Amino acid sequence: MRPIRRWIAGSTPNLRDPESLRRLRRAYYGLVTYLDDKVGGLLATLEETGLLDNTVVVFTSDHGDMLCEKEMVQKRCFYEWSCRVPLIVRFPDQWQAGTTVETPTSLLDLLPTFCELAGAEASLPQDGTSLLPIIEGQRAERHIFAQAHEAVGAPCIMVREGRFKYNYIHGHQPQLFDLESDPGEWNNLAGTAEHAATETRLRELILDRFNPDKMAADNLDSLYRRRLIRDVMYKHDASWNHATTFDPRRGALDQYLPPLSP
């Protein structure tokens, strides 16, 4: 694979010159510093109120940012800069302090973990599994899935198994990366004889769990319906769009909750 000499960012088309890109990264580093300060403030407040030793603190994120790696910005892809996120946990009494887990995990695992910590059972089925056994040192083979269909307008599904990451892109060439030997994800192993068995196994894991053909058909059907609604709006001067107006000077609760009856 070779990098494409083109910046890909539909909402920020001006990010083309080196100085703009440097400003983007500096802004991101500033956000990291700001966030670090806020986390410190949160821990300090827990300590001041006597709650630190009775609170589990979890630091994570929903996604990363390409930050111009591979000449891309923002998210919406399966490269590590975009889909790999921090997951740092502080338990009371420094339980398992300093433990590092190399086993791939998912944000879907957080809810089952919280339920086990609270001694509660979820009322609905869950896709994830509790992380406590892994934190305690138990090791088991896990398959982590992620989806990013809006990236190319077609079903895009990733599965991670240990060192390997397989990206299924419906109707397009798949990607297979060995993250141990190729952490930068430059060498696509899909279609190579040496890794054919791995590719087949990971592809079958995705197809056993998902139905890309139906997903693509449902997406197309939804697109046609939305186009119909859009055309009706344009022809009859009726808008079904809705955007909430947010006033940063007022609290979110004041703006979105209905007033109490007198």
N, C-alpha and C positions, 0 to 999 in steps of 0.2 A: 504494500500500500504506500502511496505517496501523498503528501499533504496537498490539498487543493489551494491554489493561489487566489483565494477569494474569501473575504470576510463574510460570514454568514450570520446576519442579525437583522431580521426584518424590521424590528421596531427601533433599531439604532443604526440606520444606514450611514451615519457620519463617522463611525469608528473605523477609519481607514488609515489615518496617518499615525506614525509612531507616538507622537506627543499625546494624542487622544487616548491611545491604548495605555500609555504610562499613567495618565490621569485616572483611567478606569481602575487600574490595579492599585494605585495609591488610595483611591476612595475605598476600595475593598479592604485594604489593610487598615484604614481608619475605622471601618465598621468592625473589624476584628478586635481592635483595641477598645472601642466603645463597648462591645459585647463583653469582653473580658472584664471590664470595669463593672458592668452591671451584674455579672455572675458573682464577682467578689462582694458587691453590695448585698445581693440576695443571701449569700452564705453568712455575711456579717449580721444581717437582720435575724436570720434563724438562730444564730448563736446568742444574740442579745435578748431574744425572746424566750430562750431556753428550749427551742424546738429542734435544734440541730441534731441532737442525739436521738430524736424520735422521728426523723424525716429521711426518706430516700430521695436523693437529688439525681435527676437524669438530665444530662446535656446531650442534645442531638439536633438534627435538622431534617427538613423534608427533602432537600436536594442541595447539590453544590453549585459550582459555576465554572464554565470552561475557562474564563478569564484569558481568552486569546490562545489557549493551547490548541494545537491543531488548527489554528486560524479560525476558531469558533468562539462565540461568547454566549452567555446565558446558559440554559439547560437543555432539556428535551432531547437527550441522547443518552446512550449507555456507557460512554467513556467514563473512566474512573473519576475524573474531575467533576463530572456532573452527577453521577449516581452514588458515589461513595460519600458517606457522611460520618461525622463523629458520633460515637456512642460511648459516653463516659458516665459512670455511675458511682455515686458515693453513698455507701450504706452507713447506718449508725454504728458506733463503736469500731469504726475502721475495718469492718468485716471484709475480708478478701482484698484489702488494700494492696495496690501494686500489681494486681492480677491483670495479665494481658491475654486476651482471647483471640486467636487467629481464625477461628471458625467463622465462616460467613454468616451474618445474621440479617434480619429484615426489620423494618419498622412495624410490620405486622406482628412481630413477636412481643412488642411492648405491652399490649393489652393483656395477653395471657400471663406475662410476667407480673404485671400489677395485680391481677386477680390472685395469683398464687401468694404474692407478698401480703395481700390483705386477707387471705384466707377465704376468698369468695369464689363463687362459680359464675361463669358467664351465662346469661340467659339465652344467648344465641350461639350457633356454631362459629368457630374462629378458624381462620386460615393459618395463623401463626402458632408458635409453641413457646412455652415459658423458657426464658434464658437462664433461670437459676441453676439447672443441672450443669450447663456449660460453665457457668461462673464457678461452680463447685469443683470443676475439674473433669467432669464426664465428657467424653468425646464421642460424637456420633456423626455419621455422614448426613449432611443436610443439603437440600437443594433450595436455593433462593430464587424466586421469580420476581420480575419487574416488568411493567408495561409502560410504553410511551407512544401510543398510537398516533397522536397529533404530529409527531416528528416528521413523518413523510406522508401522512394522510392514508396510511394503511396499517393493519395490525403489526405492531412491533413488540416482540416479547423477548426478554432476556432470562436466561437461567445460569446460575453460578453454581458450580460444583468444585469445591476445593480450589485448585489453581486455575481451573478453566472457566472461561466465560463464553457462552454461546448466544449470539444475537440472531433471532429469527425475524426477518423482515419480509412480510408477505408479498410475493411477486418480485422480490429482488434477491440479490446475492446475500447469503448469510455471512456471518463473521464468527470466527472462533479464535480466541486469544489465550495464550498461556501467560498468566499474569506473573508467574515466577521468573520466567526467562525473558519476558517481554512486557514489563510494567507500563511502558508507554503505549502499548496497543498499536504497534505499527505493522506487525507481521500477521496477516490473516491466514490462519491455518486451515480454514474451511476449504474442502475440495482436495486436500492433500492426502495421499495414500497413507502416510505415516499416522495421521490422526483421524482416519475414516471411522474407526470404531467409536472413538470419543464423540465425533460429530453426530453419528447415527444415534448413539445413546441419548445425547442431550436433546437432539431434535425430537426424538420419540417422547421424552419427558414433557416437552412443550405440547406436542400434539395430543398426548393422553389427557392433558389438563385443560387445553384450550381448543376451540374450533375456529381457526383463522378464517376459513371460508365463510362461515356464518357471520363472524364478526365483520368481515369486509362487506357482506351483503347488507347487514343491518346498518352499517355506517353509510352506505350508499343510499339506502332507503330513507334514513334520517336526513341526509343531505337534500334529497329531492323534496321532502316535506318542508324543510326550512326554506328552500328556495321558493316553494309555492307561497308560504307565508310572507316572505319578503316581497314577492311580486304583488300580492294582494295589498300589502301596506303601501307600496309605491303608487299603485293605480287608484286607490281609494282614500289616500291621505289619512290613513289610520296607522298608528304606531303601537305595536305590542312590545316594543323594547322598554326596558326599565333599568334605570341606574340610580342607586341610592346616593343622595347628596350627603356628603359627610363634612361636617364643620369641625375642624380640629380644635376650635376654641371651646367646644362643648364635649362633655363626656359621652362615650359610646352608649352607656345605659340611658342617659337623658334623651338621646336621639332615636334610639331604636325601640325602647319600651313604651307602651301606651301609658298615658297619665293615669294615676290612681283616681278612682271616683271619690268625691268629697264625702 
